[in-house]
Amino acid sequence: MVDQNALRTNQVFVVATVAIAFLLGTERGVWLITLLAFSMAIGVISPGNGPIQVLYRKVMVPSGIVKPNREPGSAAPHRFAQSMGAACLAAAAVLLFVGFDLAGWVLGLVVLALALVNLLFGFCTGCFIHLQLGRLRQGTPA
C-alpha cells in the first residue's frame, strides 16, 4: 500500500522549499537545498524516517491536517523517484557552493518542476523512469 497523501505532502515540501530557496538567493538558499537533499536522502535510506515523512506521520496526520489515503501499489518506484530528487538536489547544492549558480539553480528548479507536475497532474517522472528501467532489465519493449 502507498499513502498518496504522504507522497503529495512530500511534493508540497519539495516545491515550497526549492521555491523559497530560490527566492532567498544563492547565499542563503543553498542551505535549504542542502537540508532538503539530506532530508530526502534519509527517507530513501531509511523509508518512513525522513524528516518530512516523520512530520507527516507524527504531526500532520494525528492533528487532522492530512488524512492518509492508502492505495494498492509498490513504494519502490516512489523511493527511486525520491532518490533521483535527492541526488539532483545534492548536485545542485554542490554546484551552488562552488559558484556554478546557474547550473545549480537549473537542477534545483528541474526538481521543483517535476514535483509540481506530479502534484498537479499525478505523473511521477521518477516512477516512469523506474518502470522503463525495469522493462529494460526484463527485456520487455517500452
C-alpha positions in Angstrom: 0.0 0.0 0.0 1.1 3.5 -0.8 -0.2 6.6 1.1 -0.9 9.0 -1.7 -1.3 11.9 0.7 2.1 11.2 2.2 3.6 11.5 -1.4 1.6 14.7 -2.0 2.9 16.2 1.3 6.4 15.4 0.3 5.9 17.1 -3.1 4.4 20.2 -1.5 7.5 20.4 0.8 9.9 20.0 -2.2 8.1 22.6 -4.3 7.9 25.1 -1.4 11.4 24.6 -0.1 13.1 24.9 -3.5 10.9 28.0 -4.4 11.8 29.7 -1.1 15.5 28.8 -1.5 15.4 30.3 -5.0 13.8 33.5 -3.7 16.3 33.8 -0.9 19.2 33.6 -3.4 22.2 31.5 -3.5 23.9 32.6 -0.3 21.0 31.6 1.9 19.1 29.3 -0.4 21.9 26.8 -0.8 21.4 25.8 2.8 17.7 25.0 2.3 18.6 23.0 -0.9 21.2 21.1 1.1 18.8 20.3 4.0 16.1 19.2 1.6 18.6 16.9 -0.2 19.6 15.3 3.1 16.0 15.0 4.2 15.1 13.2 1.1 18.2 11.0 1.2 17.3 10.0 4.8 13.8 9.0 3.6 15.4 6.8 0.9 18.0 5.2 3.1 15.5 4.6 5.9 12.0 4.6 4.4 9.5 6.3 6.6 12.1 8.0 8.7 12.9 11.1 6.6 12.1 14.4 8.4 9.2 15.2 6.1 7.8 11.6 6.4 8.1 11.8 10.2 6.4 15.2 10.3 3.6 13.9 8.1 3.1 10.7 10.2 3.7 12.1 13.7 2.2 15.7 13.4 0.1 16.2 10.3 -2.0 13.0 10.4 -2.6 13.0 14.2 -3.6 16.7 14.2 -6.0 16.1 11.3 -4.2 18.4 8.8 -4.0 15.5 6.4 -5.7 12.1 6.3 -4.0 9.0 5.0 -5.1 7.9 1.6 -3.6 4.4 1.1 -3.9 2.8 -2.3 -2.6 -0.5 -3.6 0.9 -0.2 -5.1 4.6 -0.5 -4.6 6.7 2.0 -2.8 9.8 1.1 -4.8 9.1 3.5 -7.8 8.4 6.4 -5.4 11.7 5.7 -3.4 13.5 5.6 -6.7 12.0 9.0 -7.7 12.9 10.4 -4.3 16.5 9.1 -4.6 16.7 10.9 -8.0 15.4 14.1 -6.5 17.8 13.8 -3.6 20.7 13.2 -5.9 19.8 16.2 -8.1 19.4 18.5 -5.2 22.7 17.3 -3.7 24.3 18.0 -7.0 22.6 21.4 -7.1 23.9 22.2 -3.6 27.4 21.3 -4.6 27.2 23.5 -7.7 25.8 26.4 -5.8 28.5 26.0 -3.1 31.3 26.1 -5.7 29.9 29.1 -7.6 28.1 27.5 -10.5 24.9 29.2 -9.6 23.1 28.9 -13.0 23.7 25.1 -13.2 22.8 24.7 -9.5 19.6 26.6 -9.8 18.6 24.8 -13.1 18.9 21.4 -11.3 17.0 22.7 -8.3 14.2 24.1 -10.5 14.0 20.9 -12.5 13.3 19.1 -9.3 10.7 21.7 -8.3 9.1 21.4 -11.8 8.9 17.6 -11.7 7.5 17.6 -8.2 4.9 20.2 -9.3 3.9 18.1 -12.3 3.5 15.1 -10.0 1.5 17.2 -7.5 -0.8 18.8 -10.1 -1.2 16.1 -12.7 -0.3 12.8 -11.0 2.6 12.0 -13.3 5.7 10.9 -11.5 8.7 11.1 -13.8 11.0 9.1 -11.5 8.3 6.4 -11.3 8.1 6.3 -15.1 11.9 6.0 -15.3 11.8 3.2 -12.7 9.2 1.4 -14.8 11.2 1.8 -18.0 14.4 0.6 -16.4 12.5 -2.5 -15.0 11.3 -3.2 -18.5 14.8 -2.9 -19.9 16.1 -5.3 -17.3 13.4 -7.8 -18.3 13.9 -7.3 -22.0 10.3 -6.1 -22.4 9.8 -3.4 -25.1 8.9 0.1 -23.7 
